[in-house]
Amino acid sequence: MPDDRRRVDLESRIAMLERTIEALSGEVATQQKQVEALAENVRLLVEQLRRQRAGEPIEPHDTRPPHWGG
């Protein structure tokens, strides 16, 4: 009987660990997407900074285009 109880306990623990691994895998995938997006933002900011230091004007992205009238 104790062996059966031990087996059931081990199977339960394995099942719990498998669920935990699946959940963590999903979190890692989500965080990887966030890291990639942040890295792209940093790349764009560095490029913008280089242009500014080179004396090129930086176009603001929050202004209305002239053809919209305004």
C-alpha positions as CSV (number, residue, x, y, z in Angstrom):
1,M,0.0,0.0,0.0
2,P,2.7,2.6,0.8
3,D,4.2,2.0,-2.7
4,D,0.8,2.8,-4.3
5,R,0.5,6.0,-2.2
6,R,4.0,7.0,-3.1
7,R,3.4,6.4,-6.8
8,V,0.2,8.5,-6.7
9,D,2.0,11.3,-4.9
10,L,4.8,11.2,-7.5
11,E,2.4,11.2,-10.4
12,S,0.6,14.2,-8.8
13,R,3.8,16.1,-8.4
14,I,4.8,15.4,-12.0
15,A,1.4,16.6,-13.3
16,M,1.8,19.8,-11.2
17,L,5.3,20.4,-12.5
18,E,4.1,19.8,-16.1
19,R,1.4,22.4,-15.7
20,T,3.9,24.8,-14.2
21,I,6.3,24.3,-17.1
22,E,3.6,25.0,-19.6
23,A,2.6,28.2,-17.8
24,L,6.2,29.4,-17.5
25,S,6.7,28.6,-21.2
26,G,3.8,30.9,-22.1
27,E,5.2,33.6,-19.9
28,V,8.7,33.3,-21.5
29,A,7.1,33.6,-24.9
30,T,5.2,36.7,-24.0
31,Q,8.3,38.3,-22.4
32,Q,10.4,37.5,-25.5
33,K,7.9,39.4,-27.6
34,Q,8.1,42.3,-25.2
35,V,11.9,42.2,-25.2
36,E,11.9,42.3,-29.0
37,A,9.5,45.2,-29.1
38,L,11.6,47.1,-26.6
39,A,14.8,46.4,-28.5
40,E,13.2,47.8,-31.6
41,N,12.2,50.9,-29.7
42,V,15.8,51.3,-28.4
43,R,17.1,50.8,-31.9
44,L,14.8,53.6,-33.3
45,L,15.8,55.9,-30.4
46,V,19.5,55.4,-31.0
47,E,19.0,56.1,-34.7
48,Q,17.0,59.2,-33.9
49,L,19.8,60.4,-31.5
50,R,22.5,59.8,-34.1
51,R,20.5,61.9,-36.6
52,Q,20.1,64.6,-34.1
53,R,23.8,64.7,-33.3
54,A,24.6,64.8,-37.0
55,G,22.5,67.9,-37.2
56,E,19.6,66.4,-39.1
57,P,16.2,67.7,-38.0
58,I,14.0,65.2,-36.3
59,E,10.4,65.1,-37.5
60,P,7.9,64.9,-34.7
61,H,5.4,62.2,-35.1
62,D,2.6,63.8,-33.2
63,T,2.0,66.8,-35.5
64,R,-0.6,67.0,-38.2
65,P,0.7,66.8,-41.8
66,P,0.4,70.1,-43.7
67,H,-2.1,68.6,-46.2
68,W,-4.6,68.1,-43.4
69,G,-5.0,71.9,-43.1
70,G,-4.6,73.2,-39.8
